[in-house]
Amino acid sequence: MRRNRVFWLSVPALALLLVPFITLITQTPWMGFHLAWGDGDAITVSLTLGMVAMAVIVLAGTPVAWWLAKEGGRVSRIAELIVLVPLLTPPLAMGILLVSAWGPYSIPGLALSRLGMSLVNNPAAFVLAQVYGGLPYFIIAARSAFYGVPQSILEAGQTLGAGRWQRFWHLALPMASKGLASAVALAWVRVVGEFGIVMIFAFFPQGMPVKLYINLQNDGINAVYTLVWLLLLFTLPLPLYCFSRARNVSGVR
């Protein structure tokens, strides 16, 4: 009886979350379901540059996540705050900060301009914006995955003669693999779906979120449904699968 009462108390919140997606199904003009002009290029930009950004995020974020999970003290707490600040900063504000930090009038921007390069409105800027959008999420999620690796297992490996890298590659990574997969999936959603940072810092080339905004402004709501469906298709299945798998492994019913 008590469980049924909790279920009915949960219904309003669940219904509230479900309404937009039911509306998407019912309001999509299925008879005119087609991509608008330029949508194909936006999909290519988001997916190809998103993969580049994910490679940077995994390579740069994994050591940080491992260190935060296994080290204590003031330095690691400061490092954790450094990770949390961009995560909690509103995306539009972060885009403005990137323009200030990497734009043509910043010290790095001036140095790059002397080399004939820039980091505004080009593929490199797009990737950098995606990295800022996804890296903090990956680090926080991956840290939780590494935190779940029992210290006793690592100490046993050390006792058997395994070096630091051997313990990381052969013990920590396999044991944290499901959590790391969820971290990658979460970062992928943030990377492909990032709008605010990309809009300010790298309007060109246009990815899916910016193209959705342009289509909405120019042609109205009916012009965006197809690209919305594709954006959801490219972002939702992987994290939903990882979440479901992690839930099954943990024995949650």
C-alpha positions as CSV (number, residue, x, y, z in Angstrom):
1,M,0.0,0.0,0.0
2,R,2.8,2.4,0.9
3,R,4.6,1.6,-2.3
4,N,1.5,2.4,-4.4
5,R,1.1,5.7,-2.5
6,V,4.7,6.7,-3.4
7,F,4.1,5.7,-7.1
8,W,1.0,7.9,-7.3
9,L,3.0,10.8,-5.7
10,S,5.6,10.3,-8.4
11,V,3.1,10.4,-11.3
12,P,2.9,14.3,-11.6
13,A,6.7,14.7,-12.0
14,L,6.9,11.8,-14.4
15,A,4.1,13.2,-16.5
16,L,5.6,16.6,-16.5
17,L,8.9,15.2,-17.9
18,L,7.0,13.1,-20.5
19,V,4.8,15.8,-21.9
20,P,7.4,17.4,-24.3
21,F,8.2,14.1,-25.9
22,I,4.6,13.1,-26.4
23,T,4.0,16.5,-27.9
24,L,7.0,15.9,-30.3
25,I,5.4,12.7,-31.5
26,T,2.0,14.2,-32.0
27,Q,3.1,17.5,-33.5
28,T,5.7,16.3,-36.0
29,P,4.5,16.8,-39.6
30,W,5.2,13.2,-40.6
31,M,3.9,13.7,-44.1
32,G,6.5,16.4,-44.7
33,F,9.3,14.8,-42.8
34,H,12.5,15.9,-44.5
35,L,15.7,17.8,-43.8
36,A,15.8,21.5,-44.5
37,W,18.5,23.1,-46.6
38,G,21.9,22.8,-44.9
39,D,20.8,20.3,-42.2
40,G,22.9,17.5,-43.7
41,D,26.0,19.7,-43.4
42,A,25.1,20.5,-39.8
43,I,24.8,16.8,-38.9
44,T,28.2,16.1,-40.5
45,V,29.8,19.0,-38.6
46,S,28.4,18.0,-35.2
47,L,29.2,14.3,-35.5
48,T,32.7,14.6,-37.1
49,L,34.0,17.4,-35.0
50,G,32.2,15.9,-32.0
51,M,34.3,12.8,-32.3
52,V,37.4,14.9,-32.4
53,A,36.3,16.7,-29.3
54,M,35.5,13.4,-27.6
55,A,39.0,12.1,-28.3
56,V,40.5,15.2,-26.7
57,I,38.1,14.9,-23.7
58,V,38.9,11.3,-23.0
59,L,42.7,11.7,-23.4
60,A,42.8,14.9,-21.3
61,G,40.1,14.0,-18.8
62,T,40.9,10.4,-17.8
63,P,44.2,11.2,-15.9
64,V,42.4,14.1,-14.1
65,A,39.5,11.8,-13.1
66,W,41.9,9.1,-11.9
67,W,43.9,11.5,-9.9
68,L,40.9,13.1,-8.3
69,A,39.5,9.7,-7.4
70,K,42.7,8.4,-5.7
71,E,44.3,11.5,-4.2
72,G,43.1,13.5,-1.3
73,G,44.3,16.8,0.2
74,R,43.9,20.4,-0.5
75,V,45.4,20.4,-3.9
76,S,42.9,17.8,-5.2
77,R,40.0,19.8,-3.7
78,I,41.2,22.9,-5.5
79,A,41.5,20.9,-8.7
80,E,37.9,19.6,-8.2
81,L,36.7,23.2,-7.9
82,I,38.5,24.1,-11.1
83,V,36.6,21.3,-12.8
84,L,33.3,22.3,-11.3
85,V,33.5,26.0,-12.1
86,P,33.1,25.6,-15.9
87,L,30.5,22.9,-15.4
88,L,28.4,25.3,-13.3
89,T,29.0,28.4,-15.5
90,P,26.0,29.1,-17.8
91,P,26.9,28.2,-21.4
92,L,26.4,31.7,-22.8
93,A,28.7,33.1,-20.2
94,M,31.3,30.5,-20.9
95,G,31.1,31.3,-24.6
96,I,31.8,35.0,-23.8
97,L,34.7,33.9,-21.5
98,L,36.2,31.8,-24.4
99,V,36.0,34.8,-26.7
100,S,37.8,36.8,-24.1
101,A,40.4,34.1,-23.4
102,W,41.0,32.8,-27.0
103,G,39.6,35.5,-29.3
104,P,41.7,37.6,-31.6
105,Y,42.4,40.3,-29.0
106,S,43.5,38.0,-26.2
107,I,47.2,37.2,-25.6
108,P,46.8,33.6,-27.0
109,G,44.8,35.0,-29.9
110,L,47.4,37.6,-30.7
111,A,50.1,34.9,-30.6
112,L,48.1,32.7,-32.9
113,S,47.4,35.5,-35.3
114,R,51.2,36.0,-35.7
115,L,51.3,32.4,-36.9
116,G,48.4,33.0,-39.3
117,M,45.9,31.1,-37.1
118,S,42.8,31.9,-35.1
119,L,40.3,30.3,-32.7
120,V,37.1,32.0,-33.7
121,N,34.4,30.7,-36.1
122,N,36.4,27.8,-37.5
123,P,36.5,24.0,-36.9
124,A,39.3,24.4,-34.3
125,A,37.1,26.8,-32.3
126,F,34.1,24.5,-32.7
127,V,36.0,21.6,-31.2
128,L,37.4,23.8,-28.4
129,A,33.8,24.9,-27.6
130,Q,32.7,21.3,-27.5
131,V,35.6,20.3,-25.3
132,Y,34.7,23.1,-22.7
133,G,31.1,21.9,-22.9
134,G,31.8,18.2,-22.3
135,L,35.1,17.9,-20.4
136,P,33.9,18.8,-16.9
137,Y,31.0,16.3,-17.2
138,F,33.3,13.5,-18.3
139,I,35.8,14.2,-15.5
140,I,33.1,14.2,-12.7
141,A,31.5,11.0,-14.0
142,A,34.8,9.2,-14.7
143,R,36.0,10.2,-11.2
144,S,33.0,8.5,-9.7
145,A,33.7,5.4,-11.8
146,F,37.3,5.3,-10.6
147,Y,36.3,6.0,-7.0
148,G,34.4,2.7,-7.1
149,V,37.5,0.7,-7.8
150,P,38.4,-1.0,-4.4
151,Q,41.8,0.2,-3.1
152,S,42.4,-3.3,-1.7
153,I,42.4,-4.7,-5.3
154,L,45.0,-2.1,-6.3
155,E,47.1,-2.8,-3.3
156,A,46.9,-6.6,-4.0
157,G,48.2,-5.9,-7.5
158,Q,51.1,-3.8,-6.1
159,T,51.9,-6.7,-3.7
160,L,52.1,-9.0,-6.7
161,G,54.6,-6.7,-8.4
162,A,52.4,-4.8,-10.8
163,G,53.6,-1.3,-11.5
164,R,51.5,1.9,-11.4
165,W,50.6,1.8,-15.0
166,Q,49.9,-1.9,-14.9
167,R,47.5,-1.5,-12.0
168,F,45.8,1.3,-13.9
169,W,45.5,-0.5,-17.3
170,H,44.8,-4.1,-16.1
171,L,42.9,-3.5,-12.8
172,A,41.4,0.0,-12.6
173,L,40.2,0.4,-16.2
174,P,38.4,-2.9,-16.5
175,M,36.7,-2.5,-13.1
176,A,35.6,1.0,-13.9
177,S,34.7,0.3,-17.6
178,K,30.9,0.5,-17.2
179,G,31.1,3.8,-15.3
180,L,33.6,5.2,-17.8
181,A,31.2,4.2,-20.6
182,S,28.5,6.2,-18.9
183,A,31.0,9.1,-18.6
184,V,31.7,9.0,-22.3
185,A,28.0,8.8,-23.1
186,L,27.2,11.8,-20.9
187,A,30.0,13.8,-22.4
188,W,28.9,12.9,-25.9
189,V,25.4,14.3,-25.2
190,R,27.0,17.5,-23.9
191,V,29.3,17.8,-26.9
192,V,26.8,17.2,-29.7
193,G,24.0,19.2,-28.0
194,E,26.1,22.2,-26.9
195,F,24.5,25.4,-28.0
196,G,25.4,28.4,-25.8
197,I,29.2,28.1,-26.0
198,V,29.2,27.2,-29.7
199,M,26.8,30.0,-30.5
200,I,29.0,32.7,-29.0
201,F,32.5,31.3,-29.8
202,A,32.1,29.2,-33.0
203,F,28.9,30.2,-34.9
204,F,30.6,28.8,-38.0
205,P,30.8,26.0,-38.9
206,Q,27.2,25.4,-37.9
207,G,26.4,22.2,-36.0
208,M,22.9,20.8,-35.3
209,P,22.0,23.0,-32.3
210,V,22.8,26.3,-34.0
211,K,21.1,25.1,-37.2
212,L,18.0,24.3,-35.2
213,Y,18.0,27.8,-33.9
214,I,18.5,29.3,-37.4
215,N,15.7,27.2,-38.9
216,L,13.4,28.1,-36.0
217,Q,14.1,31.8,-36.5
218,N,13.8,31.7,-40.3
219,D,11.0,29.2,-41.0
220,G,9.1,28.5,-37.8
221,I,8.6,25.5,-35.6
222,N,7.6,23.0,-38.4
223,A,11.0,23.4,-40.1
224,V,12.9,22.0,-37.1
225,Y,11.2,18.7,-36.2
226,T,13.2,16.5,-38.5
227,L,16.5,17.8,-37.2
228,V,15.2,17.6,-33.6
229,W,14.5,13.9,-34.1
230,L,17.9,13.3,-35.6
231,L,19.6,15.2,-32.8
232,L,17.8,13.0,-30.2
233,L,18.6,9.9,-32.3
234,F,22.3,10.7,-32.2
235,T,22.5,11.6,-28.5
236,L,20.0,9.6,-26.4
237,P,20.4,5.9,-27.2
238,L,24.0,5.6,-26.0
239,P,23.5,7.2,-22.5
240,L,20.2,5.4,-22.0
241,Y,21.8,2.1,-22.8
242,C,24.7,2.8,-20.5
243,F,22.3,3.8,-17.7
244,S,20.2,0.7,-18.2
245,R,23.2,-1.6,-18.2
246,A,24.7,0.1,-15.1
247,R,21.3,-0.3,-13.3
248,N,21.1,-4.0,-14.2
249,V,24.7,-4.6,-13.0
250,S,24.1,-2.9,-9.7
251,G,21.1,-5.0,-9.1
252,V,18.6,-2.2,-8.8
253,R,15.0,-3.4,-9.4
